[in-house]
């Protein structure tokens, strides 16, 4: 499946992104039912529709199968947001390719660090981040320190 995957920038308001985000939100609720809503730090498409965020969709055979976003922080850091791969596309290293896309853009723009927040139950995502050189860190930006999140950082300089 990896040979026919195309990753491209899209508007945060693209209908395919809305579908992917809706599936991601359901997956989050199913995976972390005990997490209070106040500790689900999910940007909506509308919140991502601005100059500080870039969004990508991965497609295979014209079907959207994954997404991710890069959020720029005023301090020069960049943050991975809303990364998701549909179940039928998992196992083909699409998550790694999406992560590489975000990291390459952050580096191109001169970001000093790439940050992310993920839930404690997302073991496969955490393995991906750690294999890509991310290390656990404390809460950043306006995230509260909490028992439902794990925070990661990767220096880019």
ZIZI-V95546 format. One record per pair of residues at least 12 apart in sequence whose ideal C-beta (glycine too) atoms are under 10 Angstrom apart, sorted by the first residue. I is the first residue (numbers start at 1). J is the second residue. D is the distance in whole Angstrom. If there is no record, write none. Layout:
{{I	J	D} {I	J	D}}
This chain:
{{1	60	6} {1	61	9} {1	65	8} {1	88	9} {1	89	7} {1	90	10} {1	91	8} {1	92	4} {1	93	9} {1	94	8} {2	60	9} {2	89	10} {2	91	10} {2	92	5} {2	93	6} {2	94	7} {2	96	10} {2	97	7} {3	60	9} {3	92	9} {4	59	9} {4	60	5} {4	61	6} {4	62	10} {4	92	10} {5	58	6} {5	59	7} {5	60	5} {5	61	9} {5	65	7} {5	66	8} {5	89	8} {5	92	7} {5	93	9} {5	94	6} {5	97	7} {5	98	10} {6	57	9} {6	58	7} {6	59	5} {6	60	8} {6	61	10} {6	62	9} {7	56	5} {7	57	7} {7	58	5} {7	59	8} {7	66	8} {7	67	9} {7	68	9} {7	94	9} {7	97	6} {7	98	7} {7	100	9} {7	101	5} {8	55	10} {8	56	7} {8	57	6} {8	58	8} {8	59	7} {8	101	10} {9	54	6} {9	55	7} {9	56	6} {9	57	8} {9	70	10} {9	101	9} {9	105	9} {10	54	9} {10	55	6} {10	56	7} {10	57	5} {10	59	10} {10	64	9} {10	67	8} {11	45	9} {11	48	9} {11	49	7} {11	55	7} {11	57	10} {12	43	9} {12	44	9} {12	45	5} {12	46	7} {12	47	8} {12	48	4} {12	49	4} {12	50	8} {12	53	6} {12	54	9} {12	55	5} {12	67	10} {12	69	7} {12	82	9} {13	45	6} {13	46	8} {13	48	9} {13	49	6} {13	55	9} {14	45	8} {14	49	10} {14	55	8} {14	57	7} {14	64	9} {14	67	9} {15	45	10} {15	64	9} {16	57	6} {16	59	8} {16	62	10} {16	63	9} {16	64	4} {16	65	10} {16	67	8} {17	45	6} {17	48	8} {17	49	10} {17	55	6} {17	56	9} {17	57	6} {17	64	8} {17	67	6} {17	69	9} {17	82	9} {17	84	10} {18	44	9} {18	45	6} {19	57	10} {19	64	7} {19	67	9} {19	86	10} {20	45	10} {20	55	10} {20	57	7} {20	58	9} {20	64	6} {20	65	8} {20	66	7} {20	67	4} {20	68	10} {20	82	8} {20	84	6} {20	85	9} {20	86	7} {21	42	8} {21	43	9} {21	44	8} {21	45	6} {21	48	9} {21	55	10} {21	67	7} {21	69	10} {21	82	6} {21	84	8} {22	45	10} {23	64	10} {23	67	10} {23	84	7} {23	86	7} {23	87	9} {24	42	8} {24	66	10} {24	67	8} {24	82	7} {24	83	9} {24	84	4} {24	85	10} {24	86	9} {25	40	8} {25	42	6} {25	44	9} {25	82	10} {25	84	9} {27	84	7} {27	86	10} {27	87	9} {27	122	10} {28	40	6} {28	42	7} {28	84	9} {28	119	7} {28	121	10} {28	122	9} {31	119	7} {31	120	10} {31	121	5} {31	122	7} {32	119	5} {32	120	8} {32	121	6} {32	122	9} {32	148	7} {33	121	10} {34	121	9} {34	148	8} {35	119	7} {35	120	9} {35	121	9} {35	146	9} {35	147	9} {35	148	5} {35	149	9} {36	146	9} {36	148	8} {38	144	9} {38	146	9} {38	148	10} {39	117	10} {39	119	9} {39	143	9} {39	144	8} {39	146	5} {39	147	9} {39	148	4} {39	149	7} {40	119	8} {40	148	8} {40	149	10} {41	81	9} {41	117	6} {41	118	10} {41	119	10} {41	141	10} {41	142	9} {41	143	6} {41	144	9} {41	146	10} {41	148	10} {41	149	7} {42	81	8} {42	82	7} {43	55	10} {43	69	7} {43	71	7} {43	79	10} {43	81	6} {43	82	6} {44	82	9} {45	69	10} {45	82	9} {47	69	10} {47	71	9} {47	81	9} {47	82	10} {48	69	6} {48	70	10} {48	71	8} {48	81	7} {48	82	7} {50	71	9} {50	72	10} {51	72	8} {52	70	9} {52	71	6} {52	72	5} {52	73	8} {52	74	9} {52	78	10} {52	79	10} {53	69	6} {53	70	7} {53	71	5} {53	72	7} {53	79	9} {53	81	7} {53	82	9} {54	68	9} {54	69	7} {54	70	5} {54	71	9} {54	72	8} {54	78	10} {54	101	10} {54	102	8} {54	105	6} {54	106	10} {54	109	9} {55	67	7} {55	68	8} {55	69	5} {55	70	8} {55	71	10} {55	81	9} {55	82	8} {56	68	6} {56	69	7} {56	70	8} {56	83	10} {56	97	10} {56	98	7} {56	101	6} {56	102	8} {56	105	9} {57	98	9} {58	84	10} {58	85	8} {58	86	9} {58	89	8} {58	92	10} {58	94	6} {58	95	9} {58	97	7} {58	98	6} {58	101	9} {59	89	10} {60	86	10} {60	88	9} {60	89	7} {60	92	9} {60	94	9} {63	86	9} {63	88	9} {63	89	9} {64	86	8} {64	89	10} {65	84	9} {65	85	7} {65	86	5} {65	87	10} {65	88	7} {65	89	4} {65	90	9} {65	92	9} {65	94	7} {66	83	8} {66	84	6} {66	85	4} {66	86	7} {66	89	6} {66	90	9} {66	92	10} {66	94	5} {66	95	7} {66	97	8} {66	98	6} {67	81	10} {67	82	6} {67	83	7} {67	84	6} {67	85	8} {67	86	9} {67	98	8} {68	80	6} {68	81	7} {68	82	6} {68	83	4} {68	84	8} {68	85	9} {68	94	10} {68	95	9} {68	97	10} {68	98	4} {68	99	7} {68	101	7} {68	102	6} {69	81	4} {69	82	5} {69	83	8} {69	98	10} {69	102	8} {70	82	10} {70	101	9} {70	102	5} {70	103	9} {70	104	10} {70	105	5} {70	106	6} {70	109	9} {70	111	9} {70	114	9} {71	102	10} {71	115	9} {71	116	10} {71	141	9} {72	105	10} {72	106	8} {72	109	7} {72	111	7} {73	111	9} {73	113	9} {73	115	8} {73	140	8} {73	141	6} {73	142	10} {74	141	9} {75	111	10} {75	112	8} {75	113	9} {75	140	9} {75	141	8} {76	106	10} {76	109	9} {76	110	7} {76	111	6} {76	112	5} {76	113	8} {76	156	10} {76	157	10} {77	106	9} {77	111	6} {77	112	6} {77	113	5} {77	114	8} {77	115	6} {77	140	7} {77	141	8} {77	153	8} {77	156	9} {78	102	8} {78	103	9} {78	105	8} {78	106	4} {78	107	9} {78	109	7} {78	110	10} {78	111	4} {78	112	8} {78	113	7} {78	114	5} {78	115	7} {78	116	10} {78	154	10} {78	156	8} {79	102	9} {79	106	9} {79	111	9} {79	113	9} {79	114	7} {79	115	5} {79	116	6} {79	117	8} {79	140	8} {79	141	7} {79	143	10} {79	153	10} {80	98	9} {80	99	7} {80	102	5} {80	103	8} {80	106	9} {80	114	6} {80	115	7} {80	116	4} {80	117	9} {80	118	9} {80	129	8} {80	134	9} {80	152	9} {80	154	9} {81	102	9} {81	115	10} {81	116	8} {81	117	9} {83	95	7} {83	98	6} {83	99	7} {83	102	8} {83	116	8} {83	118	9} {83	125	8} {83	128	9} {83	129	10} {84	98	9} {84	125	10} {85	97	10} {85	98	7} {85	124	10} {85	125	10} {85	128	10} {90	124	8} {91	124	10} {93	128	9} {95	124	8} {95	125	7} {95	127	10} {95	128	5} {95	129	9} {95	132	9} {96	128	6} {96	131	8} {96	132	7} {98	128	10} {99	114	9} {99	116	9} {99	125	10} {99	128	7} {99	129	8} {99	131	10} {99	132	6} {99	134	9} {99	154	10} {100	132	8} {102	114	7} {102	116	9} {103	132	8} {103	133	9} {103	134	10} {103	154	7} {103	156	7} {106	154	9} {106	156	6} {107	156	5} {107	157	9} {109	156	10} {110	156	8} {110	157	9} {111	155	10} {111	156	6} {111	157	9} {112	155	7} {112	156	6} {112	157	5} {113	137	9} {113	140	9} {113	153	5} {113	154	7} {113	155	6} {113	156	6} {113	157	8} {114	129	10} {114	132	9} {114	133	9} {114	134	8} {114	152	9} {114	153	7} {114	154	5} {114	155	8} {114	156	6} {115	134	9} {115	137	8} {115	140	5} {115	141	8} {115	143	9} {115	151	7} {115	152	7} {115	153	5} {115	154	8} {116	129	7} {116	134	7} {116	137	10} {116	140	9} {116	150	9} {116	151	7} {116	152	5} {116	153	8} {116	154	9} {117	139	8} {117	140	8} {117	141	9} {117	143	6} {117	146	10} {117	148	10} {117	149	5} {117	150	7} {117	151	5} {117	152	8} {118	134	10} {118	149	7} {118	150	6} {118	151	8} {118	152	7} {119	148	6} {119	149	7} {119	150	7} {120	146	10} {120	147	7} {120	148	6} {120	149	7} {120	150	6} {121	148	9} {121	150	10} {122	150	8} {125	150	9} {125	152	10} {126	150	7} {126	152	8} {129	150	9} {129	152	5} {129	153	10} {129	154	8} {130	152	8} {132	152	9} {132	154	7} {133	152	10} {133	153	10} {133	154	5} {133	155	9} {133	156	10} {134	151	10} {134	152	4} {134	153	7} {134	154	5} {134	155	10} {135	151	10} {135	152	7} {135	153	6} {135	154	7} {135	155	9} {136	150	6} {136	151	7} {136	152	6} {136	153	8} {137	150	9} {137	151	5} {137	152	6} {137	153	4} {137	154	9} {138	151	6} {138	153	9} {139	151	6} {140	152	10} {140	153	7}}
